[in-house]
């Protein structure tokens, strides 16, 4: 791929990341209103499940899309983060 294609791809990925961040922020606000309790209702637990799911999705978009495409634009080799972690542990 050439740089123009990578730039367009990065712009699309950033838009996707922004949408994901907006949804994540809504989940955070909803869970902050629930607060900490000894026991939660089923609906409250669903809200926390949604929050963790949105966090994971946002992190994946950032690490697996935005960063990878940025590295491609910089003409740097990209290693998945798990591989970097394994190499650092050696």
Phi and psi restraints in degrees (range 20) as a CNS / XPLOR table:
assign (resid 1 and name C) (resid 2 and name N)
       (resid 2 and name CA) (resid 2 and name C) 1.0 -92.9 20.0 2
assign (resid 2 and name N) (resid 2 and name CA)
       (resid 2 and name C) (resid 3 and name N) 1.0 173.2 20.0 2
assign (resid 2 and name C) (resid 3 and name N)
       (resid 3 and name CA) (resid 3 and name C) 1.0 -63.1 20.0 2
assign (resid 3 and name N) (resid 3 and name CA)
       (resid 3 and name C) (resid 4 and name N) 1.0 -35.8 20.0 2
assign (resid 3 and name C) (resid 4 and name N)
       (resid 4 and name CA) (resid 4 and name C) 1.0 -62.5 20.0 2
assign (resid 4 and name N) (resid 4 and name CA)
       (resid 4 and name C) (resid 5 and name N) 1.0 -41.8 20.0 2
assign (resid 4 and name C) (resid 5 and name N)
       (resid 5 and name CA) (resid 5 and name C) 1.0 -66.0 20.0 2
assign (resid 5 and name N) (resid 5 and name CA)
       (resid 5 and name C) (resid 6 and name N) 1.0 -41.2 20.0 2
assign (resid 5 and name C) (resid 6 and name N)
       (resid 6 and name CA) (resid 6 and name C) 1.0 -63.5 20.0 2
assign (resid 6 and name N) (resid 6 and name CA)
       (resid 6 and name C) (resid 7 and name N) 1.0 -40.0 20.0 2
assign (resid 6 and name C) (resid 7 and name N)
       (resid 7 and name CA) (resid 7 and name C) 1.0 -63.4 20.0 2
assign (resid 7 and name N) (resid 7 and name CA)
       (resid 7 and name C) (resid 8 and name N) 1.0 -43.4 20.0 2
assign (resid 7 and name C) (resid 8 and name N)
       (resid 8 and name CA) (resid 8 and name C) 1.0 -64.6 20.0 2
assign (resid 8 and name N) (resid 8 and name CA)
       (resid 8 and name C) (resid 9 and name N) 1.0 -43.1 20.0 2
assign (resid 8 and name C) (resid 9 and name N)
       (resid 9 and name CA) (resid 9 and name C) 1.0 -61.1 20.0 2
assign (resid 9 and name N) (resid 9 and name CA)
       (resid 9 and name C) (resid 10 and name N) 1.0 -43.0 20.0 2
assign (resid 9 and name C) (resid 10 and name N)
       (resid 10 and name CA) (resid 10 and name C) 1.0 -62.7 20.0 2
assign (resid 10 and name N) (resid 10 and name CA)
       (resid 10 and name C) (resid 11 and name N) 1.0 -41.0 20.0 2
assign (resid 10 and name C) (resid 11 and name N)
       (resid 11 and name CA) (resid 11 and name C) 1.0 -60.7 20.0 2
assign (resid 11 and name N) (resid 11 and name CA)
       (resid 11 and name C) (resid 12 and name N) 1.0 -43.1 20.0 2
assign (resid 11 and name C) (resid 12 and name N)
       (resid 12 and name CA) (resid 12 and name C) 1.0 -65.1 20.0 2
assign (resid 12 and name N) (resid 12 and name CA)
       (resid 12 and name C) (resid 13 and name N) 1.0 -41.3 20.0 2
assign (resid 12 and name C) (resid 13 and name N)
       (resid 13 and name CA) (resid 13 and name C) 1.0 -66.5 20.0 2
assign (resid 13 and name N) (resid 13 and name CA)
       (resid 13 and name C) (resid 14 and name N) 1.0 -36.6 20.0 2
assign (resid 13 and name C) (resid 14 and name N)
       (resid 14 and name CA) (resid 14 and name C) 1.0 -66.6 20.0 2
assign (resid 14 and name N) (resid 14 and name CA)
       (resid 14 and name C) (resid 15 and name N) 1.0 -39.3 20.0 2
assign (resid 14 and name C) (resid 15 and name N)
       (resid 15 and name CA) (resid 15 and name C) 1.0 -62.2 20.0 2
assign (resid 15 and name N) (resid 15 and name CA)
       (resid 15 and name C) (resid 16 and name N) 1.0 -43.2 20.0 2
assign (resid 15 and name C) (resid 16 and name N)
       (resid 16 and name CA) (resid 16 and name C) 1.0 -61.9 20.0 2
assign (resid 16 and name N) (resid 16 and name CA)
       (resid 16 and name C) (resid 17 and name N) 1.0 -41.9 20.0 2
assign (resid 16 and name C) (resid 17 and name N)
       (resid 17 and name CA) (resid 17 and name C) 1.0 -63.5 20.0 2
assign (resid 17 and name N) (resid 17 and name CA)
       (resid 17 and name C) (resid 18 and name N) 1.0 -42.0 20.0 2
assign (resid 17 and name C) (resid 18 and name N)
       (resid 18 and name CA) (resid 18 and name C) 1.0 -62.0 20.0 2
assign (resid 18 and name N) (resid 18 and name CA)
       (resid 18 and name C) (resid 19 and name N) 1.0 -42.9 20.0 2
assign (resid 18 and name C) (resid 19 and name N)
       (resid 19 and name CA) (resid 19 and name C) 1.0 -62.8 20.0 2
assign (resid 19 and name N) (resid 19 and name CA)
       (resid 19 and name C) (resid 20 and name N) 1.0 -42.2 20.0 2
assign (resid 19 and name C) (resid 20 and name N)
       (resid 20 and name CA) (resid 20 and name C) 1.0 -64.9 20.0 2
assign (resid 20 and name N) (resid 20 and name CA)
       (resid 20 and name C) (resid 21 and name N) 1.0 -39.9 20.0 2
assign (resid 20 and name C) (resid 21 and name N)
       (resid 21 and name CA) (resid 21 and name C) 1.0 -64.4 20.0 2
assign (resid 21 and name N) (resid 21 and name CA)
       (resid 21 and name C) (resid 22 and name N) 1.0 -37.5 20.0 2
assign (resid 21 and name C) (resid 22 and name N)
       (resid 22 and name CA) (resid 22 and name C) 1.0 -63.0 20.0 2
assign (resid 22 and name N) (resid 22 and name CA)
       (resid 22 and name C) (resid 23 and name N) 1.0 -44.9 20.0 2
assign (resid 22 and name C) (resid 23 and name N)
       (resid 23 and name CA) (resid 23 and name C) 1.0 -65.0 20.0 2
assign (resid 23 and name N) (resid 23 and name CA)
       (resid 23 and name C) (resid 24 and name N) 1.0 -41.7 20.0 2
assign (resid 23 and name C) (resid 24 and name N)
       (resid 24 and name CA) (resid 24 and name C) 1.0 -60.2 20.0 2
assign (resid 24 and name N) (resid 24 and name CA)
       (resid 24 and name C) (resid 25 and name N) 1.0 -43.4 20.0 2
assign (resid 24 and name C) (resid 25 and name N)
       (resid 25 and name CA) (resid 25 and name C) 1.0 -61.4 20.0 2
assign (resid 25 and name N) (resid 25 and name CA)
       (resid 25 and name C) (resid 26 and name N) 1.0 -41.1 20.0 2
assign (resid 25 and name C) (resid 26 and name N)
       (resid 26 and name CA) (resid 26 and name C) 1.0 -62.0 20.0 2
assign (resid 26 and name N) (resid 26 and name CA)
       (resid 26 and name C) (resid 27 and name N) 1.0 -41.1 20.0 2
assign (resid 26 and name C) (resid 27 and name N)
       (resid 27 and name CA) (resid 27 and name C) 1.0 -64.9 20.0 2
assign (resid 27 and name N) (resid 27 and name CA)
       (resid 27 and name C) (resid 28 and name N) 1.0 -40.4 20.0 2
assign (resid 27 and name C) (resid 28 and name N)
       (resid 28 and name CA) (resid 28 and name C) 1.0 -62.0 20.0 2
assign (resid 28 and name N) (resid 28 and name CA)
       (resid 28 and name C) (resid 29 and name N) 1.0 -46.4 20.0 2
assign (resid 28 and name C) (resid 29 and name N)
       (resid 29 and name CA) (resid 29 and name C) 1.0 -61.7 20.0 2
assign (resid 29 and name N) (resid 29 and name CA)
       (resid 29 and name C) (resid 30 and name N) 1.0 -42.5 20.0 2
assign (resid 29 and name C) (resid 30 and name N)
       (resid 30 and name CA) (resid 30 and name C) 1.0 -62.9 20.0 2
assign (resid 30 and name N) (resid 30 and name CA)
       (resid 30 and name C) (resid 31 and name N) 1.0 -43.7 20.0 2
assign (resid 30 and name C) (resid 31 and name N)
       (resid 31 and name CA) (resid 31 and name C) 1.0 -70.8 20.0 2
assign (resid 31 and name N) (resid 31 and name CA)
       (resid 31 and name C) (resid 32 and name N) 1.0 -32.8 20.0 2
assign (resid 31 and name C) (resid 32 and name N)
       (resid 32 and name CA) (resid 32 and name C) 1.0 -63.3 20.0 2
assign (resid 32 and name N) (resid 32 and name CA)
       (resid 32 and name C) (resid 33 and name N) 1.0 -35.8 20.0 2
assign (resid 32 and name C) (resid 33 and name N)
       (resid 33 and name CA) (resid 33 and name C) 1.0 -66.8 20.0 2
assign (resid 33 and name N) (resid 33 and name CA)
       (resid 33 and name C) (resid 34 and name N) 1.0 -33.8 20.0 2
assign (resid 33 and name C) (resid 34 and name N)
       (resid 34 and name CA) (resid 34 and name C) 1.0 -68.9 20.0 2
assign (resid 34 and name N) (resid 34 and name CA)
       (resid 34 and name C) (resid 35 and name N) 1.0 -43.5 20.0 2
assign (resid 34 and name C) (resid 35 and name N)
       (resid 35 and name CA) (resid 35 and name C) 1.0 73.7 20.0 2
assign (resid 35 and name N) (resid 35 and name CA)
       (resid 35 and name C) (resid 36 and name N) 1.0 -171.3 20.0 2
assign (resid 35 and name C) (resid 36 and name N)
       (resid 36 and name CA) (resid 36 and name C) 1.0 -92.9 20.0 2
assign (resid 36 and name N) (resid 36 and name CA)
       (resid 36 and name C) (resid 37 and name N) 1.0 136.2 20.0 2
assign (resid 36 and name C) (resid 37 and name N)
       (resid 37 and name CA) (resid 37 and name C) 1.0 -143.3 20.0 2
assign (resid 37 and name N) (resid 37 and name CA)
       (resid 37 and name C) (resid 38 and name N) 1.0 166.9 20.0 2
assign (resid 37 and name C) (resid 38 and name N)
       (resid 38 and name CA) (resid 38 and name C) 1.0 -76.0 20.0 2
assign (resid 38 and name N) (resid 38 and name CA)
       (resid 38 and name C) (resid 39 and name N) 1.0 -31.6 20.0 2
assign (resid 38 and name C) (resid 39 and name N)
       (resid 39 and name CA) (resid 39 and name C) 1.0 -141.8 20.0 2
assign (resid 39 and name N) (resid 39 and name CA)
       (resid 39 and name C) (resid 40 and name N) 1.0 145.7 20.0 2
assign (resid 39 and name C) (resid 40 and name N)
       (resid 40 and name CA) (resid 40 and name C) 1.0 -121.9 20.0 2
assign (resid 40 and name N) (resid 40 and name CA)
       (resid 40 and name C) (resid 41 and name N) 1.0 148.9 20.0 2
assign (resid 40 and name C) (resid 41 and name N)
       (resid 41 and name CA) (resid 41 and name C) 1.0 -75.8 20.0 2
assign (resid 41 and name N) (resid 41 and name CA)
       (resid 41 and name C) (resid 42 and name N) 1.0 167.7 20.0 2
assign (resid 41 and name C) (resid 42 and name N)
       (resid 42 and name CA) (resid 42 and name C) 1.0 -59.6 20.0 2
assign (resid 42 and name N) (resid 42 and name CA)
       (resid 42 and name C) (resid 43 and name N) 1.0 -42.9 20.0 2
assign (resid 42 and name C) (resid 43 and name N)
       (resid 43 and name CA) (resid 43 and name C) 1.0 -63.5 20.0 2
assign (resid 43 and name N) (resid 43 and name CA)
       (resid 43 and name C) (resid 44 and name N) 1.0 -38.8 20.0 2
assign (resid 43 and name C) (resid 44 and name N)
       (resid 44 and name CA) (resid 44 and name C) 1.0 -66.6 20.0 2
assign (resid 44 and name N) (resid 44 and name CA)
       (resid 44 and name C) (resid 45 and name N) 1.0 -40.6 20.0 2
assign (resid 44 and name C) (resid 45 and name N)
       (resid 45 and name CA) (resid 45 and name C) 1.0 -64.0 20.0 2
assign (resid 45 and name N) (resid 45 and name CA)
       (resid 45 and name C) (resid 46 and name N) 1.0 -37.1 20.0 2
assign (resid 45 and name C) (resid 46 and name N)
       (resid 46 and name CA) (resid 46 and name C) 1.0 -61.7 20.0 2
assign (resid 46 and name N) (resid 46 and name CA)
       (resid 46 and name C) (resid 47 and name N) 1.0 -36.4 20.0 2
assign (resid 46 and name C) (resid 47 and name N)
       (resid 47 and name CA) (resid 47 and name C) 1.0 -64.1 20.0 2
assign (resid 47 and name N) (resid 47 and name CA)
       (resid 47 and name C) (resid 48 and name N) 1.0 -42.0 20.0 2
assign (resid 47 and name C) (resid 48 and name N)
       (resid 48 and name CA) (resid 48 and name C) 1.0 -69.8 20.0 2
assign (resid 48 and name N) (resid 48 and name CA)
       (resid 48 and name C) (resid 49 and name N) 1.0 -35.8 20.0 2
assign (resid 48 and name C) (resid 49 and name N)
       (resid 49 and name CA) (resid 49 and name C) 1.0 -62.4 20.0 2
assign (resid 49 and name N) (resid 49 and name CA)
       (resid 49 and name C) (resid 50 and name N) 1.0 -42.3 20.0 2
assign (resid 49 and name C) (resid 50 and name N)
       (resid 50 and name CA) (resid 50 and name C) 1.0 -62.4 20.0 2
assign (resid 50 and name N) (resid 50 and name CA)
       (resid 50 and name C) (resid 51 and name N) 1.0 -41.1 20.0 2
assign (resid 50 and name C) (resid 51 and name N)
       (resid 51 and name CA) (resid 51 and name C) 1.0 -60.2 20.0 2
assign (resid 51 and name N) (resid 51 and name CA)
       (resid 51 and name C) (resid 52 and name N) 1.0 -47.1 20.0 2
assign (resid 51 and name C) (resid 52 and name N)
       (resid 52 and name CA) (resid 52 and name C) 1.0 -66.3 20.0 2
assign (resid 52 and name N) (resid 52 and name CA)
       (resid 52 and name C) (resid 53 and name N) 1.0 -35.8 20.0 2
assign (resid 52 and name C) (resid 53 and name N)
       (resid 53 and name CA) (resid 53 and name C) 1.0 -65.8 20.0 2
assign (resid 53 and name N) (resid 53 and name CA)
       (resid 53 and name C) (resid 54 and name N) 1.0 -44.9 20.0 2
assign (resid 53 and name C) (resid 54 and name N)
       (resid 54 and name CA) (resid 54 and name C) 1.0 -64.9 20.0 2
assign (resid 54 and name N) (resid 54 and name CA)
       (resid 54 and name C) (resid 55 and name N) 1.0 -37.4 20.0 2
assign (resid 54 and name C) (resid 55 and name N)
       (resid 55 and name CA) (resid 55 and name C) 1.0 -62.4 20.0 2
assign (resid 55 and name N) (resid 55 and name CA)
       (resid 55 and name C) (resid 56 and name N) 1.0 -46.7 20.0 2
assign (resid 55 and name C) (resid 56 and name N)
       (resid 56 and name CA) (resid 56 and name C) 1.0 -61.5 20.0 2
assign (resid 56 and name N) (resid 56 and name CA)
       (resid 56 and name C) (resid 57 and name N) 1.0 -42.8 20.0 2
assign (resid 56 and name C) (resid 57 and name N)
       (resid 57 and name CA) (resid 57 and name C) 1.0 -63.1 20.0 2
assign (resid 57 and name N) (resid 57 and name CA)
       (resid 57 and name C) (resid 58 and name N) 1.0 -45.2 20.0 2
assign (resid 57 and name C) (resid 58 and name N)
       (resid 58 and name CA) (resid 58 and name C) 1.0 -63.7 20.0 2
assign (resid 58 and name N) (resid 58 and name CA)
       (resid 58 and name C) (resid 59 and name N) 1.0 -43.1 20.0 2
assign (resid 58 and name C) (resid 59 and name N)
       (resid 59 and name CA) (resid 59 and name C) 1.0 -63.1 20.0 2
assign (resid 59 and name N) (resid 59 and name CA)
       (resid 59 and name C) (resid 60 and name N) 1.0 -40.3 20.0 2
assign (resid 59 and name C) (resid 60 and name N)
       (resid 60 and name CA) (resid 60 and name C) 1.0 -65.0 20.0 2
assign (resid 60 and name N) (resid 60 and name CA)
       (resid 60 and name C) (resid 61 and name N) 1.0 -43.6 20.0 2
assign (resid 60 and name C) (resid 61 and name N)
       (resid 61 and name CA) (resid 61 and name C) 1.0 -59.9 20.0 2
assign (resid 61 and name N) (resid 61 and name CA)
       (resid 61 and name C) (resid 62 and name N) 1.0 -44.2 20.0 2
assign (resid 61 and name C) (resid 62 and name N)
       (resid 62 and name CA) (resid 62 and name C) 1.0 -66.2 20.0 2
assign (resid 62 and name N) (resid 62 and name CA)
       (resid 62 and name C) (resid 63 and name N) 1.0 -50.5 20.0 2
assign (resid 62 and name C) (resid 63 and name N)
       (resid 63 and name CA) (resid 63 and name C) 1.0 -78.7 20.0 2
assign (resid 63 and name N) (resid 63 and name CA)
       (resid 63 and name C) (resid 64 and name N) 1.0 -37.2 20.0 2
assign (resid 63 and name C) (resid 64 and name N)
       (resid 64 and name CA) (resid 64 and name C) 1.0 -93.5 20.0 2
assign (resid 64 and name N) (resid 64 and name CA)
       (resid 64 and name C) (resid 65 and name N) 1.0 -15.0 20.0 2
assign (resid 64 and name C) (resid 65 and name N)
       (resid 65 and name CA) (resid 65 and name C) 1.0 -116.6 20.0 2
assign (resid 65 and name N) (resid 65 and name CA)
       (resid 65 and name C) (resid 66 and name N) 1.0 -65.0 20.0 2
assign (resid 65 and name C) (resid 66 and name N)
       (resid 66 and name CA) (resid 66 and name C) 1.0 -61.9 20.0 2
assign (resid 66 and name N) (resid 66 and name CA)
       (resid 66 and name C) (resid 67 and name N) 1.0 -50.2 20.0 2
assign (resid 66 and name C) (resid 67 and name N)
       (resid 67 and name CA) (resid 67 and name C) 1.0 -65.9 20.0 2
assign (resid 67 and name N) (resid 67 and name CA)
       (resid 67 and name C) (resid 68 and name N) 1.0 -43.1 20.0 2
assign (resid 67 and name C) (resid 68 and name N)
       (resid 68 and name CA) (resid 68 and name C) 1.0 -60.6 20.0 2
assign (resid 68 and name N) (resid 68 and name CA)
       (resid 68 and name C) (resid 69 and name N) 1.0 -46.0 20.0 2
assign (resid 68 and name C) (resid 69 and name N)
       (resid 69 and name CA) (resid 69 and name C) 1.0 -66.3 20.0 2
assign (resid 69 and name N) (resid 69 and name CA)
       (resid 69 and name C) (resid 70 and name N) 1.0 -36.6 20.0 2
assign (resid 69 and name C) (resid 70 and name N)
       (resid 70 and name CA) (resid 70 and name C) 1.0 -60.9 20.0 2
assign (resid 70 and name N) (resid 70 and name CA)
       (resid 70 and name C) (resid 71 and name N) 1.0 -42.1 20.0 2
assign (resid 70 and name C) (resid 71 and name N)
       (resid 71 and name CA) (resid 71 and name C) 1.0 -65.6 20.0 2
assign (resid 71 and name N) (resid 71 and name CA)
       (resid 71 and name C) (resid 72 and name N) 1.0 -36.3 20.0 2
assign (resid 71 and name C) (resid 72 and name N)
       (resid 72 and name CA) (resid 72 and name C) 1.0 -63.5 20.0 2
assign (resid 72 and name N) (resid 72 and name CA)
       (resid 72 and name C) (resid 73 and name N) 1.0 -40.7 20.0 2
assign (resid 72 and name C) (resid 73 and name N)
       (resid 73 and name CA) (resid 73 and name C) 1.0 -64.1 20.0 2
assign (resid 73 and name N) (resid 73 and name CA)
       (resid 73 and name C) (resid 74 and name N) 1.0 -32.1 20.0 2
assign (resid 73 and name C) (resid 74 and name N)
       (resid 74 and name CA) (resid 74 and name C) 1.0 -84.1 20.0 2
assign (resid 74 and name N) (resid 74 and name CA)
       (resid 74 and name C) (resid 75 and name N) 1.0 -0.8 20.0 2
assign (resid 74 and name C) (resid 75 and name N)
       (resid 75 and name CA) (resid 75 and name C) 1.0 59.2 20.0 2
assign (resid 75 and name N) (resid 75 and name CA)
       (resid 75 and name C) (resid 76 and name N) 1.0 39.1 20.0 2
assign (resid 75 and name C) (resid 76 and name N)
       (resid 76 and name CA) (resid 76 and name C) 1.0 -107.0 20.0 2
assign (resid 76 and name N) (resid 76 and name CA)
       (resid 76 and name C) (resid 77 and name N) 1.0 145.4 20.0 2
assign (resid 76 and name C) (resid 77 and name N)
       (resid 77 and name CA) (resid 77 and name C) 1.0 -68.3 20.0 2
assign (resid 77 and name N) (resid 77 and name CA)
       (resid 77 and name C) (resid 78 and name N) 1.0 144.6 20.0 2
assign (resid 77 and name C) (resid 78 and name N)
       (resid 78 and name CA) (resid 78 and name C) 1.0 -113.0 20.0 2
assign (resid 78 and name N) (resid 78 and name CA)
       (resid 78 and name C) (resid 79 and name N) 1.0 125.4 20.0 2
assign (resid 78 and name C) (resid 79 and name N)
       (resid 79 and name CA) (resid 79 and name C) 1.0 -110.0 20.0 2
assign (resid 79 and name N) (resid 79 and name CA)
       (resid 79 and name C) (resid 80 and name N) 1.0 134.9 20.0 2
assign (resid 79 and name C) (resid 80 and name N)
       (resid 80 and name CA) (resid 80 and name C) 1.0 -56.5 20.0 2
assign (resid 80 and name N) (resid 80 and name CA)
       (resid 80 and name C) (resid 81 and name N) 1.0 147.9 20.0 2
assign (resid 80 and name C) (resid 81 and name N)
       (resid 81 and name CA) (resid 81 and name C) 1.0 -58.8 20.0 2
assign (resid 81 and name N) (resid 81 and name CA)
       (resid 81 and name C) (resid 82 and name N) 1.0 -34.4 20.0 2
assign (resid 81 and name C) (resid 82 and name N)
       (resid 82 and name CA) (resid 82 and name C) 1.0 -63.5 20.0 2
assign (resid 82 and name N) (resid 82 and name CA)
       (resid 82 and name C) (resid 83 and name N) 1.0 -37.6 20.0 2
assign (resid 82 and name C) (resid 83 and name N)
       (resid 83 and name CA) (resid 83 and name C) 1.0 -67.6 20.0 2
assign (resid 83 and name N) (resid 83 and name CA)
       (resid 83 and name C) (resid 84 and name N) 1.0 -37.9 20.0 2
assign (resid 83 and name C) (resid 84 and name N)
       (resid 84 and name CA) (resid 84 and name C) 1.0 -63.4 20.0 2
assign (resid 84 and name N) (resid 84 and name CA)
       (resid 84 and name C) (resid 85 and name N) 1.0 -42.2 20.0 2
assign (resid 84 and name C) (resid 85 and name N)
       (resid 85 and name CA) (resid 85 and name C) 1.0 -62.6 20.0 2
assign (resid 85 and name N) (resid 85 and name CA)
       (resid 85 and name C) (resid 86 and name N) 1.0 -44.8 20.0 2
assign (resid 85 and name C) (resid 86 and name N)
       (resid 86 and name CA) (resid 86 and name C) 1.0 -62.8 20.0 2
assign (resid 86 and name N) (resid 86 and name CA)
       (resid 86 and name C) (resid 87 and name N) 1.0 -41.7 20.0 2
assign (resid 86 and name C) (resid 87 and name N)
       (resid 87 and name CA) (resid 87 and name C) 1.0 -65.4 20.0 2
assign (resid 87 and name N) (resid 87 and name CA)
       (resid 87 and name C) (resid 88 and name N) 1.0 -36.5 20.0 2
assign (resid 87 and name C) (resid 88 and name N)
       (resid 88 and name CA) (resid 88 and name C) 1.0 -70.4 20.0 2
assign (resid 88 and name N) (resid 88 and name CA)
       (resid 88 and name C) (resid 89 and name N) 1.0 -28.6 20.0 2
assign (resid 88 and name C) (resid 89 and name N)
       (resid 89 and name CA) (resid 89 and name C) 1.0 -74.8 20.0 2
assign (resid 89 and name N) (resid 89 and name CA)
       (resid 89 and name C) (resid 90 and name N) 1.0 -19.5 20.0 2
